[in-house]
Amino acid sequence: MQSQSDSQQTIQNLTNIVGKQHVLTDDADTRLYRQGRRYGAGQVLAVVVPGTLLEQWQVLKAAVDADCIVIMQAANTGLTGGSTPFGDDYDRPVVVMSTRRLAGIQVINDGKQVICLPGATLDRLEKELAQFNREPHSVIGSSCIGASVLGGVCNNSGGALVRRGPAYTELALYAQINASGELELVNHLGVNLGATPEEILTQLENKNYELNDIINNSSCCASDQRYAHDVKQVDENSPARFNADPTRLFEASGSAGKVCVFAVRLDTFEKIPSQVFYVGTNSQDDLTEIRRFLLKELPRLPIAGEYIHRVAYDIGAEYGKDTFVFIEKFGTAKVPAAFAMKDKVDGYLEKFGMKGLSDKLLQLVTKFMPNHLPKRMNEFRDLYEHHLVIRIENQDVAEVEAFLSNYFQDKTSGDFFHCTEEEGRKAFLHRFAVAGAAIRYRDTHRSEVEDIVALDIALRRNDREWVETLPKEMDDLIVHKLYYGHFLCHVFHQDYIVKKGVDPLAMEHQMWHLLDGRGAEYPAEHNVGHLYVAKPALKNHYQKLDPTNSFNVGIGHTSKLKHWE
């Protein structure tokens, strides 16, 4: 480790590059950057926030020269601690480089593609593309909490949109450290920008390139070209997608911060007019048959199909209510700032032993708010255990409605309704409010709840037994089980709120064994972070990208030591 004088010199070098206000060292100032939203925390030498791509390169050089570990961080919205330090057992000082100031988005090829800088958010990208009547890879969910575009790519993250698959590109501009310890800038962006790093980065940020500098090579994909085919194969004995799929690991894609990414180039997607159906049933077989019809028989893939179990519906309705109302009133653009403000308040309150007070106050306020969910949805909640929200493009609406009407004609197990525009919007918003509800429940029930075991899993495409049944001895240790997810992809989020005194990690490891027996892959879309173990193919990808083990070390329970020793 560095001596105190060496550490001070490193901090001074970083300050000389970005200015004093953008080098954070105080615990209170770095708190937001050095702990995960749900999991993971550790100490850092400094958090550095560059204001230009050139500053990002210079900070990177200074950190490498000082033999520091570099953790790249964009929005820090992940749930597995993948963009924060973890523990205090590193063999070198840790520098977190936050890219939140580097939010540039460049629309190219008449809106059909974009180049995104490291801090660009999905929400901002969605707004930029609206004028072209196009959309990014993900439009709600991650976007609601201010997630970054690059975070999704680097983590091979999935999403709710059935046709688009995991975030993926083969076109990126990134830096890596070679086996000799030398820093290299790799321009695989498909844009001619010059020769030196300084020239390339400055030209890109200033968009100082011409139309003929953009290389359009059909063999280099800027989105997942296979997923629309893969998800339709409902009789295959393997998942449609998961983070560590070796066929979807390519340079920056799936890198999990093992390289320093400056920009990615991505496809955009036509915004298609659509309508929503809401299905309720007490039989898992009903939803299986509906899924098979939608994926096998429909001429075009549905746009989205989201599952909510009744317990998740209830917890989301009560403990995700403020999130829902906030987004309804202010939109997704204000959510990141709201989270940041809450984090600062929480940090202040914790100093006085009042952890969780803000959550309790917010929860109290929501009790005085009127019911925010549509009447027909709440009626279905009372009647049915399983809920499915389906978004279909307009030209297929009549066929889907006819199928559902015929399917439920003689059944008492379930029913459906064709949503109004407001019902459809609120149904999907409720589904994504559910995702954060377990955290609020935990933080307002500290005396009864130990923590959350949060899993995101990819079941086999042909799996008809998708409803989980836990052994009684495990079930007895759980307060609530929240099941929700991307049903058509067979990707499920499973949040277990465990009783006080239960070891969450031990419980999680038990869960893993059960999932292995079911042929599931995990994590499905949140990446390994510091929570899951990186399987051999993923670990090999990390080692190939980062042979000296200098970036985001320890990810996926890998070595924290230099050169992977």
KEGUGU-874226 format. One record per residue (C-alpha): residue number from 1; residue in one letter; y, z, x. Coordinates in nm, 2 decimals, padded with zeros to 4 digits. Layout:
<pts>
i, aa, north, up, east
NUM, A, Y, Z, X
...
</pts>
This chain:
<pts>
i, aa, north, up, east
1, M, 00.00, 00.00, 00.00
2, Q, 00.36, -00.04, 00.10
3, S, 00.56, 00.24, 00.26
4, Q, 00.86, 00.36, 00.06
5, S, 01.10, 00.18, 00.29
6, D, 00.90, -00.15, 00.25
7, S, 00.90, -00.10, -00.13
8, Q, 01.28, -00.05, -00.13
9, Q, 01.32, -00.36, 00.08
10, T, 01.10, -00.56, -00.17
11, I, 01.31, -00.44, -00.46
12, Q, 01.63, -00.53, -00.27
13, N, 01.49, -00.88, -00.20
14, L, 01.41, -00.93, -00.57
15, T, 01.76, -00.79, -00.67
16, N, 01.92, -01.05, -00.43
17, I, 01.75, -01.33, -00.63
18, V, 01.81, -01.23, -00.99
19, G, 02.07, -00.96, -00.99
20, K, 02.05, -00.58, -01.03
21, Q, 02.04, -00.58, -01.41
22, H, 01.73, -00.80, -01.41
23, V, 01.52, -00.58, -01.18
24, L, 01.39, -00.28, -01.37
25, T, 01.24, 00.02, -01.19
26, D, 01.31, 00.32, -01.42
27, D, 01.01, 00.43, -01.63
28, A, 01.21, 00.42, -01.95
29, D, 01.33, 00.07, -01.87
30, T, 00.99, -00.07, -01.78
31, R, 00.80, 00.09, -02.07
32, L, 00.81, -00.21, -02.29
33, Y, 00.67, -00.43, -02.01
34, R, 00.40, -00.21, -01.86
35, Q, 00.20, -00.11, -02.17
36, G, 00.02, -00.33, -02.41
37, R, 00.09, -00.35, -02.78
38, R, -00.24, -00.20, -02.87
39, Y, -00.42, -00.14, -02.54
40, G, -00.36, -00.09, -02.17
41, A, -00.09, 00.06, -01.95
42, G, -00.01, 00.12, -01.58
43, Q, 00.26, 00.17, -01.32
44, V, 00.46, -00.10, -01.16
45, L, 00.69, -00.13, -00.85
46, A, 00.93, -00.33, -01.06
47, V, 00.98, -00.56, -01.36
48, V, 01.17, -00.87, -01.27
49, V, 01.33, -01.10, -01.53
50, P, 01.43, -01.44, -01.37
51, G, 01.69, -01.65, -01.55
52, T, 01.59, -02.00, -01.42
53, L, 01.27, -02.17, -01.31
54, L, 01.40, -02.18, -00.96
55, E, 01.46, -01.80, -00.97
56, Q, 01.10, -01.77, -01.10
57, W, 00.98, -01.96, -00.79
58, Q, 01.19, -01.75, -00.56
59, V, 01.08, -01.42, -00.71
60, L, 00.72, -01.54, -00.68
61, K, 00.77, -01.63, -00.31
62, A, 00.93, -01.29, -00.24
63, A, 00.65, -01.10, -00.41
64, V, 00.38, -01.30, -00.23
65, D, 00.56, -01.25, 00.10
66, A, 00.56, -00.87, 00.03
67, D, 00.19, -00.88, -00.05
68, C, 00.24, -00.77, -00.41
69, I, 00.02, -00.83, -00.71
70, V, 00.20, -01.05, -00.96
71, I, 00.15, -01.01, -01.34
72, M, 00.31, -01.29, -01.54
73, Q, 00.43, -01.18, -01.88
74, A, 00.59, -01.37, -02.17
75, A, 00.61, -01.19, -02.50
76, N, 00.35, -00.92, -02.43
77, T, 00.21, -00.94, -02.78
78, G, -00.16, -00.95, -02.68
79, L, -00.40, -00.69, -02.81
80, T, -00.62, -00.64, -02.51
81, G, -00.37, -00.55, -02.24
82, G, -00.40, -00.88, -02.07
83, S, -00.04, -00.91, -01.95
84, T, 00.02, -00.55, -01.84
85, P, -00.11, -00.34, -01.55
86, F, -00.41, -00.13, -01.62
87, G, -00.45, 00.20, -01.45
88, D, -00.31, 00.31, -01.11
89, D, -00.59, 00.21, -00.87
90, Y, -00.44, -00.12, -00.73
91, D, -00.46, -00.18, -00.36
92, R, -00.11, -00.34, -00.36
93, P, 00.22, -00.28, -00.54
94, V, 00.24, -00.45, -00.88
95, V, 00.53, -00.66, -00.99
96, V, 00.56, -00.78, -01.35
97, M, 00.75, -01.10, -01.39
98, S, 00.88, -01.13, -01.74
99, T, 00.97, -01.48, -01.85
100, R, 01.15, -01.39, -02.17
101, R, 01.48, -01.55, -02.05
102, L, 01.32, -01.88, -01.98
103, A, 01.29, -02.00, -02.34
104, G, 01.36, -02.37, -02.30
105, I, 01.19, -02.63, -02.52
106, Q, 01.21, -03.00, -02.46
107, V, 01.10, -03.24, -02.73
108, I, 00.97, -03.57, -02.60
109, N, 00.80, -03.88, -02.73
110, D, 00.99, -03.88, -03.06
111, G, 00.87, -03.53, -03.14
112, K, 00.50, -03.60, -03.09
113, Q, 00.50, -03.38, -02.78
114, V, 00.69, -03.09, -02.63
115, I, 00.74, -02.94, -02.29
116, C, 00.77, -02.56, -02.31
117, L, 00.91, -02.33, -02.05
118, P, 00.74, -01.99, -01.99
119, G, 00.94, -01.78, -02.24
120, A, 00.94, -02.03, -02.53
121, T, 00.81, -01.87, -02.85
122, L, 00.60, -02.02, -03.13
123, D, 00.87, -01.93, -03.38
124, R, 01.14, -02.11, -03.19
125, L, 00.91, -02.41, -03.14
126, E, 00.84, -02.43, -03.51
127, K, 01.21, -02.44, -03.58
128, E, 01.28, -02.71, -03.32
129, L, 01.01, -02.93, -03.46
130, A, 01.11, -02.89, -03.82
131, Q, 01.37, -03.17, -03.79
132, F, 01.08, -03.41, -03.69
133, N, 00.87, -03.29, -03.98
134, R, 00.61, -03.16, -03.73
135, E, 00.45, -02.83, -03.63
136, P, 00.32, -02.65, -03.33
137, H, -00.04, -02.54, -03.28
138, S, 00.02, -02.21, -03.47
139, V, 00.27, -02.15, -03.74
140, I, 00.22, -01.79, -03.86
141, G, 00.03, -01.49, -03.72
142, S, 00.12, -01.51, -03.36
143, S, 00.46, -01.65, -03.44
144, C, 00.54, -01.36, -03.66
145, I, 00.53, -01.12, -03.37
146, G, 00.72, -01.34, -03.13
147, A, 00.42, -01.47, -02.93
148, S, 00.49, -01.72, -02.66
149, V, 00.36, -02.08, -02.64
150, L, 00.23, -02.03, -02.28
151, G, 00.06, -01.70, -02.37
152, G, -00.16, -01.89, -02.62
153, V, -00.24, -02.17, -02.37
154, C, -00.32, -01.93, -02.09
155, N, -00.55, -01.73, -02.31
156, N, -00.72, -02.02, -02.49
157, S, -00.60, -01.85, -02.81
158, G, -00.71, -01.97, -03.14
159, G, -00.53, -01.97, -03.47
160, A, -00.55, -02.01, -03.84
161, L, -00.51, -02.39, -03.86
162, V, -00.86, -02.54, -03.89
163, R, -00.79, -02.88, -03.75
164, R, -00.61, -02.77, -03.43
165, G, -00.86, -02.54, -03.26
166, P, -00.77, -02.33, -02.95
167, A, -00.44, -02.38, -02.77
168, Y, -00.52, -02.62, -02.49
169, T, -00.36, -02.87, -02.25
170, E, -00.44, -03.05, -01.93
171, L, -00.08, -03.11, -01.86
172, A, 00.10, -02.82, -01.68
173, L, 00.33, -02.73, -01.40
174, Y, 00.21, -02.42, -01.21
175, A, 00.19, -02.24, -00.88
176, Q, -00.11, -02.09, -00.72
177, I, -00.20, -01.92, -00.40
178, N, -00.47, -02.11, -00.20
179, A, -00.75, -01.96, 00.00
180, S, -00.52, -01.94, 00.31
181, G, -00.27, -01.73, 00.12
182, E, -00.02, -02.01, 00.09
183, L, 00.19, -02.06, -00.22
184, E, 00.16, -02.41, -00.37
185, L, 00.34, -02.58, -00.67
186, V, 00.11, -02.81, -00.86
187, N, 00.28, -03.07, -01.09
188, H, 00.02, -03.19, -01.34
189, L, 00.28, -03.21, -01.62
190, G, 00.28, -03.59, -01.63
191, V, 00.65, -03.62, -01.56
192, N, 00.80, -03.75, -01.23
193, L, 01.04, -03.48, -01.12
194, G, 01.07, -03.51, -00.74
195, A, 00.89, -03.39, -00.43
196, T, 01.00, -03.03, -00.34
197, P, 00.95, -02.72, -00.56
198, E, 01.33, -02.67, -00.57
199, E, 01.38, -03.03, -00.69
200, I, 01.10, -03.03, -00.94
201, L, 01.19, -02.71, -01.10
202, T, 01.57, -02.78, -01.12
203, Q, 01.51, -03.13, -01.26
204, L, 01.28, -03.01, -01.52
205, E, 01.49, -02.72, -01.64
206, N, 01.80, -02.94, -01.67
207, K, 01.59, -03.22, -01.84
208, N, 01.71, -03.45, -01.56
209, Y, 01.44, -03.71, -01.61
210, E, 01.43, -04.05, -01.78
211, L, 01.19, -04.18, -02.05
212, N, 01.01, -04.39, -01.78
213, D, 00.94, -04.07, -01.58
214, I, 00.71, -03.95, -01.85
215, I, 00.35, -04.06, -01.79
216, N, 00.14, -04.10, -02.10
217, N, -00.22, -04.10, -01.99
218, S, -00.47, -04.09, -02.27
219, S, -00.73, -03.93, -02.05
220, C, -00.52, -03.62, -02.01
221, C, -00.52, -03.42, -02.33
222, A, -00.23, -03.21, -02.46
223, S, -00.44, -03.05, -02.74
224, D, -00.80, -02.99, -02.82
225, Q, -00.94, -03.33, -02.92
226, R, -01.29, -03.20, -03.01
227, Y, -01.23, -02.91, -03.24
228, A, -01.19, -03.10, -03.56
229, H, -01.54, -03.24, -03.50
230, D, -01.70, -02.92, -03.37
231, V, -01.59, -02.70, -03.66
232, K, -01.76, -02.94, -03.91
233, Q, -02.10, -02.89, -03.76
234, V, -02.19, -02.60, -03.99
235, D, -02.56, -02.62, -03.91
236, E, -02.52, -02.56, -03.53
237, N, -02.65, -02.24, -03.39
238, S, -02.34, -02.16, -03.18
239, P, -01.98, -02.07, -03.24
240, A, -01.71, -02.33, -03.29
241, R, -01.47, -02.17, -03.05
242, F, -01.42, -01.87, -02.83
243, N, -01.19, -01.79, -02.54
244, A, -01.44, -01.82, -02.26
245, D, -01.59, -02.15, -02.37
246, P, -01.64, -02.32, -02.03
247, T, -01.57, -02.66, -02.18
248, R, -01.22, -02.54, -02.27
249, L, -01.12, -02.39, -01.93
250, F, -00.88, -02.62, -01.74
251, E, -00.62, -02.51, -01.48
252, A, -00.35, -02.33, -01.68
253, S, -00.56, -02.34, -02.00
254, G, -00.77, -02.02, -02.01
255, S, -00.61, -01.91, -01.68
256, A, -00.51, -01.56, -01.82
257, G, -00.23, -01.54, -01.57
258, K, -00.44, -01.62, -01.26
259, V, -00.18, -01.89, -01.18
260, C, 00.20, -01.87, -01.23
261, V, 00.28, -02.13, -01.50
262, F, 00.63, -02.29, -01.52
263, A, 00.58, -02.53, -01.80
264, V, 00.31, -02.68, -02.03
265, R, 00.31, -03.01, -02.22
266, L, 00.16, -03.00, -02.57
267, D, 00.09, -03.22, -02.87
268, T, 00.27, -03.14, -03.20
269, F, 00.13, -03.20, -03.54
270, E, 00.25, -03.37, -03.86
271, K, 00.36, -03.13, -04.13
272, I, 00.15, -03.21, -04.43
273, P, 00.24, -03.11, -04.79
274, S, -00.02, -02.87, -04.92
275, Q, -00.13, -02.63, -05.19
276, V, -00.31, -02.30, -05.19
277, F, -00.62, -02.17, -05.38
278, Y, -00.72, -01.81, -05.40
279, V, -01.09, -01.72, -05.43
280, G, -01.24, -01.38, -05.51
281, T, -01.61, -01.29, -05.52
282, N, -01.86, -01.01, -05.49
283, S, -02.11, -01.24, -05.32
284, Q, -02.10, -01.35, -04.95
285, D, -02.32, -01.65, -05.05
286, D, -02.04, -01.78, -05.27
287, L, -01.80, -01.80, -04.98
288, T, -02.07, -01.95, -04.76
289, E, -02.13, -02.24, -05.00
290, I, -01.75, -02.30, -05.05
291, R, -01.71, -02.31, -04.67
292, R, -01.99, -02.56, -04.63
293, F, -01.84, -02.78, -04.90
294, L, -01.49, -02.77, -04.75
295, L, -01.62, -02.85, -04.40
296, K, -01.90, -03.10, -04.48
297, E, -01.81, -03.28, -04.80
298, L, -01.43, -03.29, -04.82
299, P, -01.28, -03.61, -04.67
300, R, -01.03, -03.42, -04.46
301, L, -01.05, -03.08, -04.31
302, P, -00.86, -02.80, -04.50
303, I, -00.55, -02.69, -04.33
304, A, -00.64, -02.32, -04.33
305, G, -00.90, -02.08, -04.48
306, E, -00.84, -01.71, -04.44
307, Y, -01.07, -01.42, -04.53
308, I, -00.97, -01.07, -04.64
309, H, -01.21, -00.79, -04.73
310, R, -01.10, -00.56, -05.01
311, V, -01.06, -00.26, -04.77
312, A, -00.84, -00.47, -04.54
313, Y, -00.65, -00.59, -04.85
314, D, -00.58, -00.23, -04.95
315, I, -00.48, -00.10, -04.60
316, G, -00.26, -00.41, -04.55
317, A, -00.09, -00.36, -04.88
318, E, 00.00, 00.00, -04.80
319, Y, 00.04, 00.00, -04.42
320, G, 00.16, -00.35, -04.36
321, K, 00.41, -00.35, -04.64
322, D, 00.72, -00.30, -04.43
323, T, 00.61, -00.60, -04.20
324, F, 00.56, -00.81, -04.51
325, V, 00.89, -00.72, -04.67
326, F, 01.08, -00.76, -04.34
327, I, 00.94, -01.11, -04.28
328, E, 01.01, -01.21, -04.65
329, K, 01.37, -01.10, -04.61
330, F, 01.46, -01.19, -04.25
331, G, 01.20, -01.44, -04.14
332, T, 00.98, -01.43, -03.84
333, A, 01.27, -01.49, -03.59
334, K, 01.39, -01.13, -03.63
335, V, 01.05, -00.97, -03.58
336, P, 01.05, -00.96, -03.19
337, A, 01.39, -00.78, -03.18
338, A, 01.27, -00.54, -03.45
339, F, 00.95, -00.46, -03.24
340, A, 01.16, -00.41, -02.93
341, M, 01.40, -00.17, -03.11
342, K, 01.11, 00.03, -03.25
343, D, 00.96, 00.05, -02.90
344, K, 01.28, 00.19, -02.76
345, V, 01.31, 00.45, -03.04
346, D, 00.94, 00.55, -02.99
347, G, 00.99, 00.59, -02.62
348, Y, 01.29, 00.82, -02.68
349, L, 01.11, 01.02, -02.95
350, E, 00.80, 01.07, -02.72
351, K, 01.02, 01.25, -02.47
352, F, 01.07, 01.52, -02.73
353, G, 00.71, 01.54, -02.84
354, M, 00.76, 01.34, -03.16
355, K, 00.51, 01.06, -03.11
356, G, 00.45, 00.86, -03.43
357, L, 00.77, 00.99, -03.61
358, S, 00.92, 00.64, -03.66
359, D, 00.59, 00.51, -03.81
360, K, 00.58, 00.81, -04.05
361, L, 00.94, 00.75, -04.16
362, L, 00.89, 00.38, -04.21
363, Q, 00.58, 00.45, -04.41
364, L, 00.77, 00.70, -04.62
365, V, 01.04, 00.44, -04.69
366, T, 00.78, 00.18, -04.81
367, K, 00.65, 00.42, -05.08
368, F, 00.98, 00.37, -05.26
369, M, 00.96, -00.01, -05.25
370, P, 00.84, -00.20, -05.55
371, N, 00.50, -00.37, -05.54
372, H, 00.53, -00.67, -05.31
373, L, 00.21, -00.86, -05.39
374, P, 00.16, -01.11, -05.68
375, K, 00.00, -00.98, -06.00
376, R, -00.29, -01.22, -05.99
377, M, -00.38, -01.13, -05.63
378, N, -00.39, -00.76, -05.73
379, E, -00.60, -00.83, -06.03
380, F, -00.85, -01.01, -05.80
381, R, -00.84, -00.71, -05.57
382, D, -00.97, -00.49, -05.86
383, L, -01.24, -00.73, -05.95
384, Y, -01.37, -00.87, -05.62
385, E, -01.47, -00.74, -05.27
386, H, -01.43, -01.07, -05.08
387, H, -01.11, -01.28, -05.08
388, L, -01.06, -01.63, -04.94
389, V, -00.72, -01.80, -04.92
390, I, -00.75, -02.18, -04.88
391, R, -00.47, -02.42, -04.79
392, I, -00.55, -02.79, -04.88
393, E, -00.34, -03.10, -04.83
394, N, -00.21, -03.25, -05.16
395, Q, -00.44, -03.55, -05.17
396, D, -00.75, -03.33, -05.17
397, V, -00.63, -03.07, -05.42
398, A, -00.79, -03.23, -05.72
399, E, -01.13, -03.26, -05.55
400, V, -01.12, -02.89, -05.44
401, E, -01.01, -02.77, -05.78
402, A, -01.29, -02.96, -05.95
403, F, -01.55, -02.82, -05.71
404, L, -01.44, -02.46, -05.75
405, S, -01.42, -02.50, -06.13
406, N, -01.77, -02.64, -06.14
407, Y, -01.91, -02.39, -05.89
408, F, -01.78, -02.08, -06.08
409, Q, -01.84, -02.22, -06.43
410, D, -02.17, -02.03, -06.48
411, K, -02.12, -01.75, -06.23
412, T, -02.01, -01.40, -06.29
413, S, -01.99, -01.31, -05.92
414, G, -01.64, -01.46, -05.86
415, D, -01.35, -01.68, -05.97
416, F, -01.05, -01.86, -05.83
417, F, -00.69, -01.96, -05.92
418, H, -00.46, -02.23, -05.81
419, C, -00.16, -02.06, -05.65
420, T, 00.21, -02.12, -05.73
421, E, 00.42, -02.18, -05.42
422, E, 00.53, -01.82, -05.41
423, E, 00.17, -01.69, -05.46
424, G, 00.04, -01.91, -05.18
425, R, 00.32, -01.81, -04.94
426, K, 00.26, -01.44, -05.01
427, A, -00.11, -01.46, -04.99
428, F, -00.10, -01.60, -04.63
429, L, 00.18, -01.36, -04.53
430, H, -00.03, -01.06, -04.67
431, R, -00.33, -01.18, -04.46
432, F, -00.12, -01.16, -04.14
433, A, 00.04, -00.83, -04.24
434, V, -00.31, -00.69, -04.25
435, A, -00.35, -00.76, -03.88
436, G, -00.10, -00.49, -03.78
437, A, -00.19, -00.24, -04.06
438, A, -00.46, -00.06, -03.87
439, I, -00.21, 00.04, -03.60
440, R, 00.03, 00.19, -03.86
441, Y, -00.26, 00.38, -04.02
442, R, -00.36, 00.52, -03.69
443, D, -00.01, 00.62, -03.59
444, T, 00.04, 00.80, -03.93
445, H, -00.30, 00.98, -03.93
446, R, -00.32, 01.11, -03.57
447, S, -00.48, 01.44, -03.68
448, E, -00.77, 01.25, -03.84
449, V, -00.80, 00.94, -03.63
450, E, -00.89, 00.90, -03.27
451, D, -00.81, 00.54, -03.22
452, I, -00.89, 00.18, -03.33
453, V, -01.18, -00.02, -03.21
454, A, -01.05, -00.38, -03.25
455, L, -01.29, -00.68, -03.21
456, D, -01.24, -01.05, -03.26
457, I, -01.57, -01.23, -03.28
458, A, -01.70, -01.58, -03.32
459, L, -02.01, -01.61, -03.52
460, R, -02.25, -01.90, -03.51
461, R, -02.15, -02.19, -03.73
462, N, -02.48, -02.17, -03.92
463, D, -02.47, -01.80, -03.98
464, R, -02.51, -01.71, -04.35
465, E, -02.53, -01.34, -04.28
466, W, -02.17, -01.30, -04.18
467, V, -02.10, -00.97, -04.35
468, E, -02.17, -00.69, -04.11
469, T, -02.40, -00.40, -04.18
470, L, -02.37, -00.11, -03.93
471, P, -02.64, 00.15, -03.86
472, K, -02.56, 00.47, -04.06
473, E, -02.51, 00.68, -03.74
474, M, -02.22, 00.44, -03.64
475, D, -02.09, 00.40, -03.99
476, D, -02.05, 00.78, -04.03
477, L, -01.81, 00.78, -03.73
478, I, -01.57, 00.54, -03.90
479, V, -01.28, 00.62, -04.14
480, H, -01.21, 00.26, -04.24
481, K, -01.35, -00.09, -04.15
482, L, -01.10, -00.37, -04.18
483, Y, -01.26, -00.72, -04.19
484, Y, -01.04, -01.03, -04.20
485, G, -01.02, -01.36, -04.02
486, H, -01.04, -01.74, -03.99
487, F, -01.33, -01.79, -04.22
488, L, -01.38, -02.17, -04.19
489, C, -01.40, -02.13, -03.81
490, H, -01.63, -01.83, -03.85
491, V, -01.39, -01.62, -03.63
492, F, -01.35, -01.27, -03.76
493, H, -01.12, -00.98, -03.68
494, Q, -01.29, -00.64, -03.72
495, D, -01.08, -00.33, -03.68
496, Y, -01.26, 00.00, -03.70
497, I, -01.05, 00.31, -03.74
498, V, -01.27, 00.59, -03.59
499, K, -01.27, 00.96, -03.66
500, K, -01.11, 01.22, -03.44
501, G, -01.32, 01.31, -03.14
502, V, -01.51, 00.98, -03.14
503, D, -01.51, 00.79, -02.80
504, P, -01.36, 00.44, -02.89
505, L, -01.49, 00.27, -02.58
506, A, -01.84, 00.40, -02.63
507, M, -01.83, 00.28, -02.99
508, E, -01.70, -00.06, -02.88
509, H, -01.99, -00.10, -02.63
510, Q, -02.23, -00.02, -02.91
511, M, -02.07, -00.29, -03.11
512, W, -02.11, -00.54, -02.83
513, H, -02.49, -00.48, -02.83
514, L, -02.50, -00.55, -03.20
515, L, -02.30, -00.87, -03.16
516, D, -02.52, -00.99, -02.88
517, G, -02.81, -00.95, -03.12
518, R, -02.63, -01.17, -03.38
519, G, -02.56, -01.45, -03.13
520, A, -02.19, -01.39, -03.15
521, E, -01.93, -01.46, -02.88
522, Y, -01.64, -01.22, -02.81
523, P, -01.36, -01.21, -02.77
524, A, -01.29, -01.52, -02.99
525, E, -00.92, -01.56, -02.95
526, H, -00.75, -01.26, -02.79
527, N, -00.90, -01.31, -02.45
528, V, -01.07, -01.05, -02.23
529, G, -00.76, -00.86, -02.11
530, H, -00.87, -00.53, -01.96
531, L, -01.09, -00.45, -02.26
532, Y, -01.37, -00.70, -02.24
533, V, -01.60, -00.81, -01.95
534, A, -01.54, -01.16, -01.82
535, K, -01.86, -01.36, -01.84
536, P, -01.97, -01.56, -01.53
537, A, -01.81, -01.89, -01.63
538, L, -01.48, -01.72, -01.70
539, K, -01.49, -01.51, -01.38
540, N, -01.56, -01.82, -01.18
541, H, -01.26, -01.99, -01.34
542, Y, -01.04, -01.70, -01.23
543, Q, -01.18, -01.70, -00.87
544, K, -01.13, -02.08, -00.84
545, L, -00.77, -02.05, -00.96
546, D, -00.68, -01.74, -00.75
547, P, -00.90, -01.72, -00.44
548, T, -00.70, -01.43, -00.29
549, N, -00.69, -01.23, -00.61
550, S, -00.32, -01.19, -00.62
551, F, -00.24, -01.27, -00.99
552, N, -00.32, -01.04, -01.28
553, V, -00.59, -00.87, -01.08
554, G, -00.87, -00.67, -01.26
555, I, -00.86, -00.89, -01.57
556, G, -01.19, -00.90, -01.75
557, H, -01.32, -00.59, -01.55
558, T, -01.31, -00.80, -01.23
559, S, -01.22, -00.67, -00.88
560, K, -00.88, -00.53, -00.82
561, L, -00.91, -00.58, -00.44
562, K, -00.75, -00.86, -00.24
563, H, -00.99, -01.16, -00.18
564, W, -01.22, -01.02, -00.46
565, E, -01.39, -00.78, -00.21
</pts>
